[in-house]
Amino acid sequence: MAQLKVTQVRSAIGSKPNQRQTLRSLGLKRIHDTVVQEDRPEIRGMVATVTHLVAVEEI
């Protein structure tokens, strides 16, 4: 199955609480943190919520 490499590139300071919670759910805690997640609709939805804070690569 395909995977997504998600990297936090901007700070969550000043963002909405649900966006901060989404970053934590993805496993991101600080800028330049990177996680590899399965390419599933749930993960795609989370990434769509915080597109302005993360960079995404398909692996």
The first five atom37 places (N, CA, C, CB, O) and aatype in JSON, in Angstrom:
{
  "aatype": [12, 0, 5, 10, 11, 19, 16, 5, 19, 1, 15, 0, 9, 7, 15, 11, 14, 2, 5, 1, 5, 16, 10, 1, 15, 10, 7, 10, 11, 1, 9, 8, 3, 16, 19, 19, 5, 6, 3, 1, 14, 6, 9, 1, 7, 12, 19, 0, 16, 19, 16, 8, 10, 19, 0, 19, 6, 6, 9],
  "atom_mask": [
    [1, 1, 1, 1, 1],
    [1, 1, 1, 1, 1],
    [1, 1, 1, 1, 1],
    [1, 1, 1, 1, 1],
    [1, 1, 1, 1, 1],
    [1, 1, 1, 1, 1],
    [1, 1, 1, 1, 1],
    [1, 1, 1, 1, 1],
    [1, 1, 1, 1, 1],
    [1, 1, 1, 1, 1],
    [1, 1, 1, 1, 1],
    [1, 1, 1, 1, 1],
    [1, 1, 1, 1, 1],
    [1, 1, 1, 0, 1],
    [1, 1, 1, 1, 1],
    [1, 1, 1, 1, 1],
    [1, 1, 1, 1, 1],
    [1, 1, 1, 1, 1],
    [1, 1, 1, 1, 1],
    [1, 1, 1, 1, 1],
    [1, 1, 1, 1, 1],
    [1, 1, 1, 1, 1],
    [1, 1, 1, 1, 1],
    [1, 1, 1, 1, 1],
    [1, 1, 1, 1, 1],
    [1, 1, 1, 1, 1],
    [1, 1, 1, 0, 1],
    [1, 1, 1, 1, 1],
    [1, 1, 1, 1, 1],
    [1, 1, 1, 1, 1],
    [1, 1, 1, 1, 1],
    [1, 1, 1, 1, 1],
    [1, 1, 1, 1, 1],
    [1, 1, 1, 1, 1],
    [1, 1, 1, 1, 1],
    [1, 1, 1, 1, 1],
    [1, 1, 1, 1, 1],
    [1, 1, 1, 1, 1],
    [1, 1, 1, 1, 1],
    [1, 1, 1, 1, 1],
    [1, 1, 1, 1, 1],
    [1, 1, 1, 1, 1],
    [1, 1, 1, 1, 1],
    [1, 1, 1, 1, 1],
    [1, 1, 1, 0, 1],
    [1, 1, 1, 1, 1],
    [1, 1, 1, 1, 1],
    [1, 1, 1, 1, 1],
    [1, 1, 1, 1, 1],
    [1, 1, 1, 1, 1],
    [1, 1, 1, 1, 1],
    [1, 1, 1, 1, 1],
    [1, 1, 1, 1, 1],
    [1, 1, 1, 1, 1],
    [1, 1, 1, 1, 1],
    [1, 1, 1, 1, 1],
    [1, 1, 1, 1, 1],
    [1, 1, 1, 1, 1],
    [1, 1, 1, 1, 1]
  ],
  "atom_positions": [
    [[0.84, -1.18, 0.0], [0.0, 0.0, 0.0], [0.89, 1.24, 0.0], [-0.96, 0.0, 1.22], [1.97, 1.24, 0.58]],
    [[0.43, 2.29, -0.65], [1.19, 3.54, -0.72], [1.27, 4.2, 0.66], [0.55, 4.5, -1.74], [0.43, 3.97, 1.53]],
    [[2.28, 5.01, 0.82], [2.47, 5.72, 2.08], [2.66, 7.2, 1.81], [3.67, 5.14, 2.87], [3.04, 7.61, 0.71]],
    [[2.39, 8.0, 2.83], [2.58, 9.44, 2.75], [3.63, 9.86, 3.76], [1.26, 10.18, 3.0], [3.6, 9.44, 4.91]],
    [[4.56, 10.69, 3.32], [5.56, 11.27, 4.21], [5.09, 12.69, 4.51], [7.02, 11.26, 3.57], [5.06, 13.54, 3.62]],
    [[4.73, 12.94, 5.76], [4.15, 14.22, 6.17], [5.16, 14.94, 7.05], [2.79, 14.02, 6.91], [5.63, 14.4, 8.05]],
    [[5.5, 16.18, 6.68], [6.47, 16.98, 7.42], [5.82, 18.29, 7.83], [7.75, 17.24, 6.59], [5.21, 18.97, 7.0]],
    [[5.95, 18.65, 9.1], [5.43, 19.94, 9.55], [6.42, 21.03, 9.16], [5.18, 19.94, 11.1], [7.59, 20.96, 9.52]],
    [[5.94, 22.03, 8.42], [6.82, 23.1, 7.94], [6.5, 24.46, 8.55], [6.74, 23.18, 6.44], [7.3, 25.39, 8.42]],
    [[5.36, 24.59, 9.19], [5.0, 25.85, 9.84], [4.51, 25.58, 11.25], [3.92, 26.6, 9.03], [4.06, 24.48, 11.57]],
    [[4.62, 26.6, 12.09], [4.22, 26.49, 13.48], [2.7, 26.44, 13.62], [4.78, 27.64, 14.28], [1.97, 27.0, 12.81]],
    [[2.25, 25.75, 14.65], [0.82, 25.67, 14.94], [0.37, 26.8, 15.86], [0.49, 24.31, 15.57], [-0.81, 26.89, 16.2]],
    [[1.29, 27.65, 16.27], [0.93, 28.77, 17.14], [-0.02, 29.69, 16.38], [2.2, 29.55, 17.61], [0.26, 30.08, 15.25]],
    [[-1.13, 30.02, 16.99], [-2.11, 30.89, 16.38], [-3.12, 30.18, 15.5], [0.0, 0.0, 0.0], [-4.05, 30.81, 15.01]],
    [[-2.94, 28.89, 15.31], [-3.92, 28.15, 14.49], [-5.08, 27.72, 15.38], [-3.25, 26.91, 13.81], [-5.02, 27.82, 16.61]],
    [[-6.13, 27.23, 14.76], [-7.32, 26.82, 15.49], [-7.03, 25.56, 16.29], [-8.5, 26.59, 14.52], [-6.18, 24.76, 15.91]],
    [[-7.75, 25.37, 17.4], [-7.53, 24.18, 18.24], [-7.68, 22.86, 17.49], [-8.48, 24.2, 19.4], [-6.92, 21.92, 17.75]],
    [[-8.64, 22.76, 16.57], [-8.82, 21.49, 15.85], [-7.63, 21.22, 14.94], [-10.12, 21.51, 15.04], [-7.3, 20.06, 14.69]],
    [[-6.97, 22.26, 14.43], [-5.8, 22.07, 13.59], [-4.61, 21.6, 14.43], [-5.45, 23.37, 12.85], [-3.84, 20.74, 14.0]],
    [[-4.46, 22.15, 15.63], [-3.39, 21.69, 16.53], [-3.6, 20.24, 16.92], [-3.32, 22.58, 17.8], [-2.64, 19.46, 16.98]],
    [[-4.85, 19.87, 17.19], [-5.16, 18.48, 17.55], [-4.91, 17.54, 16.38], [-6.62, 18.36, 18.02], [-4.48, 16.4, 16.57]],
    [[-5.19, 18.0, 15.17], [-4.95, 17.19, 13.99], [-3.46, 16.92, 13.82], [-5.52, 17.87, 12.73], [-3.07, 15.8, 13.49]],
    [[-2.63, 17.94, 14.04], [-1.17, 17.74, 13.95], [-0.72, 16.69, 14.96], [-0.42, 19.06, 14.19], [0.08, 15.82, 14.63]],
    [[-1.23, 16.77, 16.18], [-0.86, 15.81, 17.21], [-1.33, 14.4, 16.83], [-1.45, 16.22, 18.58], [-0.62, 13.43, 17.08]],
    [[-2.51, 14.3, 16.23], [-3.04, 13.0, 15.82], [-2.19, 12.38, 14.72], [-4.48, 13.13, 15.35], [-2.05, 11.16, 14.63]],
    [[-1.62, 13.23, 13.88], [-0.73, 12.75, 12.83], [0.63, 12.34, 13.39], [-0.55, 13.83, 11.75], [1.4, 11.64, 12.73]],
    [[0.94, 12.78, 14.61], [2.22, 12.45, 15.23], [3.25, 13.55, 15.1], [0.0, 0.0, 0.0], [4.44, 13.31, 15.3]],
    [[2.81, 14.75, 14.78], [3.72, 15.88, 14.6], [3.69, 16.77, 15.84], [3.35, 16.69, 13.33], [2.61, 17.17, 16.3]],
    [[4.87, 17.09, 16.37], [4.95, 17.89, 17.59], [5.61, 19.24, 17.37], [5.68, 17.13, 18.65], [5.29, 20.2, 18.06]],
    [[6.54, 19.32, 16.42], [7.27, 20.57, 16.21], [7.65, 20.7, 14.75], [8.53, 20.63, 17.11], [7.52, 19.75, 13.97]],
    [[8.12, 21.87, 14.37], [8.52, 22.12, 12.99], [9.65, 21.17, 12.61], [8.97, 23.6, 12.81], [10.53, 20.89, 13.43]],
    [[9.62, 20.67, 11.4], [10.57, 19.73, 10.81], [10.41, 18.3, 11.32], [11.97, 20.2, 11.07], [11.24, 17.44, 11.01]],
    [[9.37, 18.02, 12.09], [9.05, 16.63, 12.43], [8.48, 15.96, 11.18], [8.03, 16.55, 13.63], [7.71, 16.56, 10.43]],
    [[8.85, 14.72, 10.97], [8.37, 13.96, 9.81], [7.82, 12.62, 10.28], [9.51, 13.75, 8.77], [8.41, 11.96, 11.13]],
    [[6.68, 12.24, 9.72], [6.1, 10.93, 10.0], [5.7, 10.29, 8.68], [4.87, 11.06, 10.96], [5.43, 10.97, 7.69]],
    [[5.67, 8.97, 8.68], [5.21, 8.21, 7.51], [3.91, 7.54, 7.9], [6.29, 7.16, 7.03], [3.85, 6.77, 8.86]],
    [[2.86, 7.83, 7.15], [1.53, 7.28, 7.41], [1.05, 6.51, 6.19], [0.53, 8.41, 7.78], [1.48, 6.78, 5.07]],
    [[0.16, 5.56, 6.42], [-0.47, 4.84, 5.31], [-1.36, 5.81, 4.54], [-1.3, 3.62, 5.82], [-1.95, 6.72, 5.13]],
    [[-1.46, 5.63, 3.24], [-2.29, 6.48, 2.4], [-3.73, 5.99, 2.46], [-1.77, 6.5, 0.92], [-4.17, 5.18, 1.64]],
    [[-4.46, 6.49, 3.46], [-5.86, 6.11, 3.67], [-6.72, 7.37, 3.63], [-6.05, 5.35, 5.01], [-6.2, 8.46, 3.84]],
    [[-8.0, 7.24, 3.38], [-8.88, 8.42, 3.34], [-8.88, 9.22, 4.65], [-10.3, 7.98, 3.03], [-8.99, 10.45, 4.62]],
    [[-8.75, 8.54, 5.79], [-8.74, 9.24, 7.07], [-7.52, 10.15, 7.18], [-8.76, 8.23, 8.24], [-7.63, 11.29, 7.62]],
    [[-6.36, 9.63, 6.78], [-5.13, 10.4, 6.84], [-5.18, 11.55, 5.84], [-3.92, 9.5, 6.57], [-4.74, 12.66, 6.14]],
    [[-5.71, 11.28, 4.63], [-5.85, 12.34, 3.62], [-6.73, 13.47, 4.15], [-6.44, 11.76, 2.31], [-6.45, 14.64, 3.89]],
    [[-7.78, 13.13, 4.87], [-8.66, 14.15, 5.46], [-7.95, 14.98, 6.5], [0.0, 0.0, 0.0], [-8.13, 16.2, 6.55]],
    [[-7.13, 14.33, 7.33], [-6.35, 15.07, 8.33], [-5.37, 16.03, 7.66], [-5.58, 14.1, 9.25], [-5.23, 17.18, 8.07]],
    [[-4.7, 15.53, 6.62], [-3.74, 16.37, 5.9], [-4.46, 17.55, 5.25], [-2.98, 15.54, 4.83], [-3.92, 18.65, 5.22]],
    [[-5.65, 17.32, 4.73], [-6.42, 18.4, 4.1], [-6.77, 19.5, 5.1], [-7.69, 17.84, 3.47], [-6.89, 20.66, 4.73]],
    [[-6.93, 19.12, 6.37], [-7.26, 20.09, 7.41], [-6.09, 21.03, 7.69], [-7.67, 19.38, 8.68], [-6.3, 22.19, 8.04]],
    [[-4.87, 20.53, 7.54], [-3.69, 21.33, 7.9], [-2.73, 21.5, 6.72], [-2.94, 20.66, 9.08], [-1.52, 21.52, 6.9]],
    [[-3.26, 21.62, 5.51], [-2.41, 21.72, 4.32], [-1.45, 22.9, 4.38], [-3.26, 21.82, 3.09], [-0.36, 22.84, 3.82]],
    [[-1.85, 23.98, 5.05], [-1.01, 25.17, 5.12], [0.12, 25.03, 6.14], [-1.85, 26.37, 5.46], [1.0, 25.89, 6.21]],
    [[0.11, 23.95, 6.93], [1.13, 23.75, 7.96], [2.08, 22.6, 7.64], [0.47, 23.5, 9.29], [3.12, 22.46, 8.3]],
    [[1.74, 21.78, 6.66], [2.54, 20.58, 6.37], [2.93, 20.48, 4.9], [1.78, 19.33, 6.78], [2.32, 21.11, 4.03]],
    [[3.94, 19.67, 4.65], [4.32, 19.29, 3.29], [4.15, 17.78, 3.18], [5.81, 19.73, 2.95], [4.48, 17.05, 4.11]],
    [[3.63, 17.32, 2.04], [3.3, 15.91, 1.87], [4.0, 15.36, 0.63], [1.76, 15.7, 1.76], [3.99, 15.98, -0.43]],
    [[4.61, 14.18, 0.8], [5.22, 13.46, -0.33], [4.62, 12.06, -0.36], [6.78, 13.4, -0.21], [4.37, 11.47, 0.68]],
    [[4.39, 11.55, -1.55], [3.94, 10.16, -1.68], [5.17, 9.28, -1.82], [2.97, 9.98, -2.91], [6.09, 9.59, -2.58]],
    [[5.18, 8.18, -1.07], [6.31, 7.24, -1.12], [5.87, 6.01, -1.87], [6.82, 6.87, 0.31], [6.66, 5.08, -2.04]]
  ]
}
